[in-house]
């Protein structure tokens, strides 16, 4: 499968999953409602985040144009990186598609609502990780896979050059 077909499939599925889950949560839950899934560990909790991770920049007036600009720049950088990759770099292509999909998913919320819908609430007793969504998960997994791919690529190059 060529890189652009793989990219399109991952981005399409990622956006569909992200937006469908957010629309569902928005439709069936009230803001701040929490539905326990695994007591003491995981709930669906409907929240809205005006900022970035950990509500970063949530109270500054220029946050929305800033987040939109950063997302658009990141999207262009990802598309350029995709174009420059070798066809055999499937893990890197998958990683970038996941990051792109997550970024665009949250961008859609920011443009549509001025904030992002979060609903995945992981915690231990009273200690909560900040709530997140499918887009955030795609970004985090994508970044982790980029790191794995970089290590693999470095090893491949080392083996090809015969260096330790």
MOSUL-V382250 format. One record per residue. N is the residue number from 1. PHI is phi in whole degrees, -180 to 180 (none if undefined). PSI is psi in degrees with one decimal (999 if undefined). OMEGA is omega as a letter, one per 30 degrees, with the letter a starting at -180 (NA if undefined). Layout:
N_PHI_PSI_OMEGA, N_PHI_PSI_OMEGA
This chain:
1_none_133.6_a, 2_-77_162.9_a, 3_-59_-38.5_a, 4_-75_-31.9_l, 5_-69_-46.6_l, 6_-58_-47.6_l, 7_-57_-48.1_a, 8_-63_-41.2_l, 9_-65_-48.7_a, 10_-63_-45.6_l, 11_-63_-43.8_l, 12_-62_-47.8_l, 13_-66_-42.8_l, 14_-62_-46.9_l, 15_-64_-42.3_l, 16_-61_-47.8_l, 17_-63_-44.3_a, 18_-64_-53.7_a, 19_-69_-37.6_l, 20_-64_-43.2_a, 21_-68_-39.3_l, 22_-66_-43.2_l, 23_-64_-39.4_l, 24_-64_-48.0_l, 25_-60_-44.1_a, 26_-63_-32.5_a, 27_-80_-40.7_a, 28_-100_-12.6_a, 29_-118_156.6_l, 30_-98_152.2_a, 31_-53_132.2_a, 32_77_-0.4_l, 33_-68_142.2_l, 34_-129_132.7_l, 35_-120_109.2_l, 36_-63_136.2_l, 37_-109_-48.7_l, 38_-129_106.9_a, 39_-52_132.5_l, 40_77_5.4_a, 41_-141_-43.0_a, 42_-151_134.8_l, 43_-141_159.5_l, 44_-92_117.0_a, 45_-130_117.5_a, 46_-81_113.5_l, 47_-132_162.7_l, 48_-125_136.7_a, 49_-121_117.2_l, 50_-81_-17.9_a, 51_-103_-157.1_l, 52_-101_-152.6_l, 53_-53_136.3_a, 54_59_28.9_a, 55_62_24.5_l, 56_-56_130.0_l, 57_65_22.1_a, 58_-69_-19.7_a, 59_-109_10.2_a, 60_-97_144.5_a, 61_-67_-28.3_a, 62_-94_11.6_a, 63_-61_-45.2_a, 64_-64_-51.7_l, 65_-62_-34.4_l, 66_-63_-49.9_a, 67_-66_-36.9_l, 68_-65_-46.2_a, 69_-63_-46.1_a, 70_-62_-41.9_l, 71_-65_-42.6_l, 72_-65_-40.2_l, 73_-64_-45.6_l, 74_-61_-40.9_l, 75_-62_-43.0_l, 76_-65_-43.8_l, 77_-60_-42.3_l, 78_-64_-43.7_l, 79_-64_-39.9_l, 80_-65_-43.8_l, 81_-62_-40.8_l, 82_-60_-41.9_a, 83_-63_-34.2_a, 84_-85_-11.4_a, 85_-73_153.0_l, 86_-73_153.1_l, 87_-62_-29.4_a, 88_-80_-1.4_a, 89_-88_60.9_a, 90_-65_-38.6_a, 91_-65_-44.0_l, 92_-64_-40.2_l, 93_-64_-42.8_l, 94_-62_-44.6_a, 95_-59_-49.5_a, 96_-66_-35.6_l, 97_-64_-39.5_l, 98_-65_-45.8_l, 99_-62_-45.6_l, 100_-59_-47.5_a, 101_-61_-45.3_l, 102_-64_-42.1_l, 103_-63_-44.3_l, 104_-69_-37.2_l, 105_-58_-46.0_l, 106_-72_-32.3_l, 107_-61_-42.4_l, 108_-56_-45.4_l, 109_-62_-44.8_a, 110_-62_-42.0_l, 111_-70_-42.3_a, 112_-75_-41.3_a, 113_-118_-15.7_a, 114_81_2.9_a, 115_-161_172.7_a, 116_-111_137.3_l, 117_-82_125.0_l, 118_-118_150.0_a, 119_-155_-9.3_l, 120_-91_114.8_a, 121_-119_104.0_l, 122_-104_134.1_a, 123_-158_165.2_l, 124_-128_108.2_a, 125_58_-104.7_a, 126_-106_3.2_a, 127_-98_106.7_a, 128_-101_135.6_l, 129_-76_147.5_l, 130_-57_137.2_l, 131_-59_149.8_a, 132_-144_-173.6_a, 133_-141_-175.5_a, 134_-63_-40.9_l, 135_-60_-45.1_l, 136_-61_-40.0_l, 137_-64_-42.0_l, 138_-61_-43.0_l, 139_-63_-47.9_a, 140_-64_-45.7_l, 141_-66_-40.5_l, 142_-60_-44.0_l, 143_-64_-42.1_l, 144_-62_-41.0_l, 145_-69_-32.2_l, 146_-61_-43.7_l, 147_-62_-44.3_l, 148_-61_-44.4_a, 149_-64_-39.6_l, 150_-62_-40.9_l, 151_-65_-45.8_l, 152_-61_-42.7_a, 153_-66_-40.3_l, 154_-63_-42.9_l, 155_-64_-41.2_l, 156_-62_-44.4_a, 157_-67_-38.0_l, 158_-64_-42.1_l, 159_-68_-35.7_l, 160_-72_-26.9_a, 161_-96_-10.9_l, 162_79_13.9_l, 163_-95_161.0_l, 164_-93_999_NA
